[in-house]
Amino acid sequence: MEKLDPIQIDLLEAISGLHEIPEGAYNIRANGGTAARHSTENIEIVPKDNGLGIDIFIKPGTKRESVHMPVLLSKTGMTDVVYNDFHIGEDADVTIVAGCGIHNGGDAASRHDGIHRFFVGKNAKLKYVEKHYGSGDGKGERIMNPVTEIEIDENGYMEMDTAQIKGVDSTIRKTNAKLAAGASLVVMERLMTHGTQRAESYFDVQINGEDASADVVSRSVAKDESYQLFSSNLAGNARCSGHTECDAIIVGNAKISAIPELTANDSDAALIHEAAIGKIAGDQIIKLMTLGLTEEEAEEEIIRGFLK
């Protein structure tokens, strides 16, 4: 941890809640290099030969262990690209905490592109938590473009909890998944944009196996002049179930587009989509104001609860 400067330590806390080196397996990447890395008996972290990422191997049967994978950028004008592959062994039950924090105090754009591939084995369970955060008062943009590729084997389960709440000027988020028989994918995405920020999210889920299921939910708030796009396609290619939902709040002159798409390639595919976009109801604000909050405080309280 001594390799991290004070700004990087603040970023680490913001995206992962860490104040010090975590227990268990971890890989901390700072300004394009490895700041700290540790493997355990059941979780091995191996750098790729080209130096552009790592492979994480979780042994079959591993239970109640975690991996922390934060990425920190504090240099103005830096572009960082990383390729990480996660191999989750059969019957494992683990948590992976990732995310990226960018501090930009200069005029040039700083950018991180993270390409993550997950291979979830038979009967394995994975919880993946990812938070994106930007800080700094420079004019340079903070750009993050995560790509997530997911393959879930028979009866495997993956829960994906992603959040982008502050400071990211531009992001294009792409998630593609393939589900085998009995596999399940649950996604909760939370986004907030303000100013002239732009956020685009694309999901493509191929539900290939019988009795597999997918649930993709996005909750977002767009403020000021910002723009958001949510595009989700669930393809039911066997007897399966799928649900995709977008709930969004507009504040000011922001714009939001929601494009939920369903494709049933099997007569026993049961697929549902929902989308709701609107402003905060006036009676909600008035109710909180009667409790002593200002209009601005009431609005923030409603947004905070909505994005939980």
N, C-alpha and C positions, 0 to 999 in steps of 0.2 A: 504493500500500500504506500510505501514511502516514495514510489515513483510517480504518484499522482499529485498534481498541484491542487491548491485550494478550490479552484473553479471546478476541476474534475471531481473532487470529492463531493461538492455540492450537487453536481449532475448525477453522481452515483446514488446519492440519497434520494433525489427526486424521482429517478426511474425505477429504483429497486428497494428503497427503504433501508439500504445498508449504510452503516456508519463505520464499518471496519470489515476486515476480511471475513467472509462467511464460513460457516462450517460446511463440510462436504465438498463436492466437486464444484469448481468454478473456473471461468476463463474471463478475465477482465481485459478488454481491448481499449487502448487509449491512443488517439491520434495515429492510427494505422499500425500500431505495434502492440505486442503483448505486455501488459503491465504486471499481470499475475496469473498463474495457472496452477491448478491442483487436481489430480485424479484421485479416485478412491479404489478400494478393492473391487467394487462392482461397477464403477463408472470410469471409463478411460477416455481421456481427451487427447487426440492425436493431431498435430498440425499437418496440413496438407503439404505435399512436396513443393507446390508453387508458392507457398507462403501466403496465399490469399484466403485462408479459412482453416477450419478444423473439422474433424470427424469426432462425434461423440458416440461411444459404444456403451450401451447399458445392458448388462448381462441379464439373461432370462431369469425370471423369478425375483428380481430386485424389488424390494418393497420399502415404501416410506423414506425414500432418499430424494435429494433435490440437486439441481444444477443451476448455478447462476451464470448468466452470459451477457453482462452489460457491455455496451459500446459507448465510448465517450469521445467527443470531439471538442477541442477548445482552441484549435488553430484556425484563424480566419483564412478563407480561400481554399480549404482542404477538401479533396474528394476521396472518400474511403469506400471501397467495395470489398465485401467479404462473402464467402460461400461456406455455409455451415451445413453439415449433414448429420442428422440425429437418427441413430439406429436403436430402436426400443425393442428389447428382446421379449420373447413370449412370456406371458404371465407377469410381466413387470408392472409396477404401480408407482409412478414417479411424477415429480413436478419440475418443470423447467421455467426459470424466471429470466426473461431476456429484456431487451429494450435498448433504446438509443437516446442519448442526451447530447444536444449540440449547443455550445455557447459561442456566439459570434459577436464580437465587439468591434468588427471592422467593416469595410465597405465591399469586400468580395464575398461571393456566395460560398457557404460551406455545405457539403452534401454527403449523405451516407446512403448507400444502396446495399441492403442486406438480403441475400438470397438464401433462404432456409428450406431444407428438404427434410421431411419427417417420414420415417418408415416404421410404422407402429405394428408390432408383431401380433400373432394370434393371442387373443384373450388378454392383451396388454391394455393398461390404462395410463393415459398421459394427460396431465393438466399443464397447459402452456400459457404463461402470463407474459404479455408484452406491453410495455409502456413507452411512448415517444414524447419527448419534451424538448422545448427550445428556450434559450435565455440569451441575454446580452442586448445592449442598446445600440449596436452597430447597424448600419444601413444594409449590410450584406444579408442575403436570404439564408434561411435555415431550411434545407431541403432533405426530405427522407422519402425513399421509394422502396418499401419492403415488398419482397416477393416470397410467398409461402407455397411450397408444393407438399401435398400430403397424400400418403398412401396408407390406408388402414386395412390390415389383414382380417381374416375371419374372426368375428366377435371381438375385435379390438374397439377401443373407445378413446376419443380425443376431445378434450374440452379446451377451447381457445378463447382467452379473455384478452382483448386488445383495447388500449386506451390512448387517445391523443387529445390532451386537454388544453395544452398551452404552448404557444411560441413557435409552432411549425408553420412556415410560410407557404410551403408547397409540398404536397405528398400525393403519390399515386400508389395505391395499395392493391396488390393482386394476390388472390388466394385461389389455388386450384386444388381440388381434392378428388380422390378415387376411393370408393368404399366397396369392400368385398362383402360376402354374405354375413349377415348379423352384425356388421360394423356400425358404429355410431359416431357422428360428428356434431358437436354443439359449439356454436360460435356466438359470442357476445362482443360487439364492436361499439365503442363509445368515442364520440368525436365532438370537439368544439373548435370553431373557427371564428376569427374576428378580423377587423381591419379589411385588408384586401386578400386575405389568405384563401388558398384553394385546396380542396381535398377531394380526391376521387377514390372510390373503393369498388373493386371488381371481384365478384365471387363466381366461380364455376365449379359446381359439385356434381360429379358423375356417380350416381348411386347404382352400382353395377350388380350387387349381390342381393339375393332374396333376404327379406326381413331386415335389410339395412335401413338406417334412418339418418336424416340430417335436419338440423334446426339452426338457421342462420338469422340472427337478429342484430339490427343496428339501431342505436339511439344517438341522435346528434342534435347539436345546437349551432346555428349559423347566425352570427351577429354582423352588424355594420354593413360593409359592402362585400363580404366574403361569399364564396360559392362552394357548394358541395354536390357531388354526384354519387349516388349509390346504385350499383348495377349488380343484380344477383340472378344467376341461372341455376336452377336445380333440374337435373335430368334424371328421371326415373327409368332405369333400363331393366328393371325386374320388379317382382312384387316387393314393394318398399313403401316408406313414408317420408315425406319431406315438407318442411315449413320454412318460409322466409318472410321476414317482417322488417319494415323500416318505419320508425317513429321519429319525427323531426320537429324541432321548434325553430321558427324564424323570428329574429329580433332585428329591427331596423330595415335596411334595404337589401338584406342578404337574399340569395337565391339557392334553392335546393331542387335537385331532380332525383326522382326515385324510379328505377326501372326494374321491378321484380318480374322475372320470367320463369315459366315452368314448361318443361318438355317431358311429356309422358310417352315413353317408347314401349310401354307394357300396359296391358289393360288392367293390371292389378297394382299399378303405381298410384298411390294416394298423395297428392301434392296440394299445398295451400300457400297462397301468398297474401300479404297484407301490407298496406302503406297508408300512413297518415302524416300530413304536413300541415302545420298551422302555427298561429301565434299563441302566446300565453293568454288564457282567458282572464278578462278584466276582473271577474268576481274572485278569482284566486288571489290576485294582487290586493284587492280591497280587503279581503278577509285577513290577510297577514298584516296589512297596514293598521287594522283595528287592534292588533296586538302590539303596536308600537314601532313597527318597522317602517322605514321610508319606502317609497315606491321602488327605488333602486335596490335596496336591501331585500325587499320582497321578491323582486324578479330574480336576484341571484340565489335566494334560498330555494325557489322553485326549480331553477336550473340545476342546482347542486343535487337536489333530490332526484330529479329526472335522470341524471347521468350516473347515479349510483349503480 
